[in-house]
Amino acid sequence: MSLALPAPALAPLLLGASLTVRGCTGRIVETEAYTPDDPASHSFPGPTRRNAAMFGPPGHAYVYRIYGLHWCLNVVGLPGHAVLIRALEPLSGLEAMQARRGPGKPLCKGPGMLAEALGITGADDARPFDSADFSLTLDPPEAYLTGTRIGITKAADWPLRFGLTGSRHLSRGF
């Protein structure tokens, strides 16, 4: 299946997908969509050096740092469209994830935690999801939740947050 889709169509399709990064695998349980006409999107002002990956090929990563502290991982769809991976259900490589996060800390219940657990850095920006240690395997869900986005001030009421129905691993309830 091609990932060359508008972010609002791609975001729910990524739910249930297996994401593998550096020997760790998780099931995507929560996403948020961002589009070029969205004032909360990094692509809203058009192409820049920072958001160049958002205007690159579909199926590549867009990685950025938020608040100067946390990396965030996105999947690029059509040019200017990206889907933030908000939460994962950890499936394998749990020891490595826990070592990166620290003892007793939640692993992947939020985009910053998820990136830290998987070892995501700026070096992964524009990287294609097409290798054994950096891949996506789609398995679209039959049912999912839709709600408003989290942690933004512009267009926060847009219903572009998606979650896997029944998941205990969401970053926050719907």
C-alpha positions in Angstrom: 0.0 0.0 0.0 1.3 3.4 -0.9 1.8 6.0 1.9 1.3 8.8 -0.7 -1.9 10.0 1.0 -3.3 13.1 2.7 -2.4 12.9 6.4 -6.0 12.6 7.6 -6.4 9.5 5.5 -3.0 8.1 6.4 -3.2 8.6 10.1 -5.9 6.0 10.8 -4.3 3.5 8.3 -1.1 3.6 10.5 -3.1 2.4 13.5 -2.3 -1.2 14.1 0.9 -1.0 12.0 4.1 -2.6 13.4 6.9 0.0 13.7 10.4 -1.5 14.0 13.4 0.7 14.9 16.8 -0.6 15.9 15.6 -4.0 16.9 12.6 -2.7 18.9 9.0 -3.2 17.6 5.8 -1.7 18.7 2.2 -1.6 17.4 1.1 2.0 16.6 -2.0 2.8 18.7 -2.3 6.6 18.4 -1.6 9.1 15.6 -2.2 12.8 14.7 -2.5 14.2 11.2 -0.9 17.5 10.0 -1.6 19.1 6.6 -0.2 22.1 4.7 -3.3 24.2 5.3 -3.2 23.5 9.1 -1.8 26.4 11.2 -0.5 23.9 13.7 1.6 22.1 11.1 5.3 22.7 10.5 4.5 22.7 6.8 2.1 25.6 7.1 4.7 28.3 6.1 5.9 26.2 3.2 9.1 24.4 2.7 12.0 25.3 5.0 15.3 23.7 6.0 13.6 22.4 9.2 10.6 20.8 7.5 12.3 19.7 4.3 11.5 16.0 5.0 7.7 16.8 5.0 8.0 17.8 1.4 10.1 14.8 0.4 9.0 11.3 -0.7 6.1 9.6 1.1 7.0 6.8 3.4 10.0 8.7 4.9 10.4 10.0 8.5 10.0 13.6 9.5 11.8 14.0 12.9 11.9 17.2 14.8 12.7 18.3 18.4 9.9 19.8 20.5 10.6 22.3 23.3 14.3 21.7 22.6 14.0 18.5 24.6 12.2 15.6 22.9 12.4 14.1 19.5 9.1 13.4 17.7 8.7 10.8 14.8 6.3 11.4 11.9 5.5 9.5 8.7 5.4 11.6 5.6 2.4 11.2 3.2 1.7 13.6 0.4 4.0 16.7 0.2 3.5 18.8 3.3 1.5 16.1 5.0 2.8 14.2 8.0 1.4 11.9 10.7 2.8 12.1 14.2 3.2 8.8 15.9 1.9 9.5 19.4 1.9 6.1 21.1 3.0 2.5 20.7 2.2 -0.8 22.3 5.7 -2.2 22.9 6.0 -5.7 21.4 9.7 -6.6 21.3 13.0 -5.1 22.4 11.5 -4.0 25.7 14.8 -4.3 27.6 16.5 -1.9 25.1 13.5 0.5 25.3 13.5 0.5 29.1 17.3 1.0 29.2 16.8 4.1 27.0 13.9 5.4 29.1 15.2 4.5 32.5 13.9 2.0 35.1 10.2 2.1 35.9 9.4 4.8 33.4 6.5 4.4 30.9 7.8 3.3 27.5 5.8 4.7 24.6 2.8 6.6 25.9 3.5 9.9 24.2 5.6 11.0 21.2 8.7 12.1 23.2 8.7 8.9 25.3 8.2 6.8 22.2 11.1 8.5 20.4 13.4 8.1 23.4 12.5 4.4 23.8 13.2 3.7 20.2 16.4 5.8 20.1 15.0 8.2 17.5 17.2 11.3 16.8 17.6 14.0 14.2 19.8 11.6 12.3 16.6 9.7 11.4 15.0 12.7 9.7 14.1 11.9 6.0 15.0 8.3 6.5 12.8 5.8 4.5 10.8 3.2 6.4 12.2 0.5 4.2 15.0 -1.4 6.1 15.0 -4.2 8.6 15.9 -1.8 11.4 13.6 1.0 10.4 10.3 -0.2 9.0 6.5 0.0 9.0 4.3 -3.0 8.3 0.7 -1.9 7.8 -2.3 -3.7 9.4 -5.2 -1.2 9.3 -7.6 -1.6 12.2 -11.3 -2.3 11.9 -12.3 0.3 14.5 -10.6 3.4 15.8 -11.4 6.5 17.8 -11.2 10.1 16.5 -10.7 13.2 18.6 -9.0 16.5 18.9 -5.2 16.9 19.0 -3.1 17.3 22.1 -0.4 19.8 23.1 -1.0 22.4 20.5 -2.7 25.8 20.6 -3.6 26.4 16.9 -6.4 24.3 15.4 -6.4 22.2 18.5 -10.1 21.5 18.0 -9.6 19.8 14.6 -10.6 16.1 14.9 -7.3 14.8 13.6 -6.2 12.6 16.4 -6.8 8.8 16.0 -6.5 6.0 18.5 -6.9 2.2 18.3 -10.1 1.2 20.0 -9.6 -0.6 23.3 -5.8 0.1 23.5 -4.4 0.5 27.0 -1.3 2.2 25.6 -2.8 5.5 24.4 -1.0 8.7 25.6 -4.3 10.1 26.9 -8.0 9.0 26.7 -10.4 10.1 24.0 
